[in-house]
Amino acid sequence: MFITIYGINNIGKTTQVKLLQENLEKQGYSVFSLKYPIYDIDPSGGFLHTVLRSRKQTISEAELQMWFALNRYQFQEKLSHFLANYDVVLAEDYSNTAVAWGSCKGLDQTWIETINSKLTQPDLQILIHGERSLETVEKGHIHEHQHDLSQQVADKLMHMANKQGWQIIQRQAKIQETQALLLSCIQSRLTAAKKPST
């Protein structure tokens, strides 16, 4: 099962994905986790790492989104391998991250969706919604210090989640409380997937 975890930057996605992997593995599932963009793929990974940490954006938004899309396509073969060999693949961010950020920065949403349309589609999409932890903002990141833009993206993600039927998890005060909600959501889908068809 391919599961994507969405949410605005600094909302705790990385921590939650790590805990999900640990908890699902304890239950006997084989789990692979990853975070987009994939920085160790050339040429897209290194380029994106540099651009995203250049303090301010140095290329057009359209060019940036094409590099993001290229990065996902470059990883497609490996993603297919992991999907064939693991019960669960957890991805932090994916193509809808591009749709939210790119459209909020002025690009046509349909164009962004089109350049990502041949990617593997997830079985389950989850949005973690809530307040950002501003103490974790990465210095020099071109997006994380833009609080108004980040709020626009958070609102866009919520709109997309409601429209497309994603699962929405409200971030809780305690990490483990958020984890419990995520785990319950995923477990119900995994259980349903194992039931024989009638």
C-alpha positions in Angstrom: 0.0 0.0 0.0 1.3 3.4 -1.0 0.5 6.1 1.6 1.3 9.8 1.2 1.5 12.1 4.2 0.9 15.8 3.5 1.0 18.9 5.7 2.6 22.3 5.8 6.3 22.5 6.7 7.2 22.3 10.4 4.0 20.4 11.4 5.9 17.2 12.4 5.5 15.0 9.3 9.0 13.5 9.6 8.5 12.5 13.2 5.1 11.0 12.5 6.3 9.0 9.5 9.2 7.6 11.6 6.8 6.6 14.3 4.4 5.1 11.9 7.2 2.9 10.4 8.2 1.8 13.9 4.6 1.0 15.0 3.6 -0.8 11.8 6.8 -2.9 11.8 6.0 -3.9 15.4 2.7 -5.2 14.1 4.5 -7.3 11.5 4.2 -5.2 8.4 7.2 -4.6 6.2 7.5 -0.8 5.8 9.7 1.5 3.6 9.6 5.2 4.2 10.9 8.1 2.1 10.7 11.9 1.9 10.3 13.9 -1.2 12.3 15.5 -2.8 14.9 12.7 -3.0 18.2 14.6 -2.7 20.6 11.7 -3.6 19.4 11.5 -7.2 21.3 13.3 -9.9 20.8 15.7 -11.4 17.5 16.8 -9.8 18.3 16.0 -6.1 21.4 18.1 -5.7 20.0 20.9 -7.7 16.8 21.1 -5.6 18.7 20.9 -2.4 20.8 24.0 -3.4 17.8 26.0 -4.7 15.6 25.3 -1.7 18.3 26.5 0.7 19.5 29.6 -1.3 17.6 32.0 1.1 15.5 33.3 -1.8 14.2 31.7 -5.0 16.6 32.1 -7.9 14.6 30.3 -10.6 11.0 30.7 -11.9 8.3 28.8 -10.1 7.5 26.9 -13.3 11.1 25.8 -13.6 11.2 24.8 -9.9 8.1 22.7 -10.3 9.5 21.0 -13.4 12.6 20.0 -11.4 10.4 18.7 -8.6 8.4 16.6 -11.1 11.6 15.3 -12.7 12.8 14.2 -9.2 9.7 12.2 -8.6 9.9 10.6 -12.1 13.6 9.8 -11.6 12.6 7.8 -8.4 9.6 6.0 -10.1 11.5 2.8 -10.9 12.8 2.5 -7.3 9.3 3.4 -5.9 7.8 0.5 -8.0 10.4 -1.8 -6.6 9.6 -0.8 -3.0 5.9 -1.1 -3.6 6.4 -4.7 -4.9 8.6 -5.7 -2.0 7.0 -4.0 1.1 3.6 -4.1 2.6 3.6 -0.4 3.1 5.5 2.5 1.5 5.1 5.8 3.4 6.0 9.0 1.6 6.3 12.3 3.2 5.1 14.8 0.6 4.4 13.9 -3.0 2.8 15.4 -6.1 0.0 17.2 -4.3 2.7 19.1 -2.4 3.6 20.6 -5.7 0.0 21.4 -6.6 -0.5 23.3 -3.3 2.7 25.3 -3.3 2.9 25.9 -7.0 -0.7 27.1 -7.3 -0.4 29.4 -4.2 2.7 30.9 -5.9 0.8 31.7 -9.1 1.0 28.7 -11.4 -2.0 27.2 -13.1 -3.1 24.2 -11.0 -4.1 22.1 -14.1 -0.6 22.5 -15.5 1.1 21.3 -12.3 -1.3 18.3 -12.2 -0.5 17.5 -15.9 3.3 17.4 -15.5 2.8 15.0 -12.5 0.0 13.0 -14.1 2.1 9.9 -15.0 3.4 9.3 -11.5 2.3 6.3 -9.4 -0.9 7.2 -7.6 -1.2 6.6 -3.8 -3.7 4.3 -2.3 -4.2 6.5 0.7 -3.6 10.3 1.1 -3.5 11.8 4.6 -3.3 15.4 5.6 -1.9 16.5 9.0 -3.5 19.8 9.7 -2.8 22.3 12.5 -0.3 24.8 13.8 3.3 24.9 12.7 6.2 24.5 15.1 8.0 27.7 14.3 11.0 26.8 16.4 11.9 24.1 13.8 11.9 26.6 10.8 15.1 25.9 8.8 17.3 28.9 8.4 17.9 29.8 4.8 15.0 27.7 3.4 13.2 29.6 0.7 9.7 28.7 1.9 9.7 28.0 5.7 10.2 31.7 6.7 7.3 32.9 4.5 4.6 32.6 7.1 1.7 34.1 5.1 2.5 31.9 2.1 2.7 28.9 4.4 -0.8 29.6 5.7 -2.1 29.9 2.2 -0.6 26.5 1.4 -2.1 25.0 4.5 -5.5 26.3 3.5 -5.0 25.0 0.0 -4.1 21.5 1.3 -7.2 21.5 3.4 -9.3 22.5 0.4 -7.7 19.7 -1.7 -8.2 17.2 1.1 -11.9 17.9 1.4 -12.4 17.9 -2.3 -10.5 14.8 -3.1 -11.5 12.7 0.0 -8.2 12.5 1.8 -8.1 11.5 5.4 -7.6 14.5 7.6 -5.8 14.2 10.9 -5.8 17.2 13.3 -2.4 17.7 14.9 -2.6 17.1 18.6 -0.7 18.8 21.5 1.2 15.6 22.1 3.2 13.7 19.4 1.8 10.3 20.5 -1.8 11.5 20.3 -1.3 12.5 16.7 0.4 9.2 16.1 -2.5 7.3 17.5 -4.9 9.0 15.1 -2.7 8.3 12.1 -2.1 4.7 13.1 -5.9 4.1 13.5 -6.5 5.6 10.1 -3.9 3.4 8.4 -4.8 0.3 10.3 -8.4 0.4 9.2 -7.3 0.7 5.5 -4.8 -2.1 5.9 -7.4 -4.4 7.5 -9.9 -3.6 4.8 -7.3 -4.3 2.1 -6.7 -7.8 3.5 -10.4 -8.8 3.6 -11.3 -11.2 0.7 -13.7 -9.8 -1.9 -17.2 -11.2 -1.8 
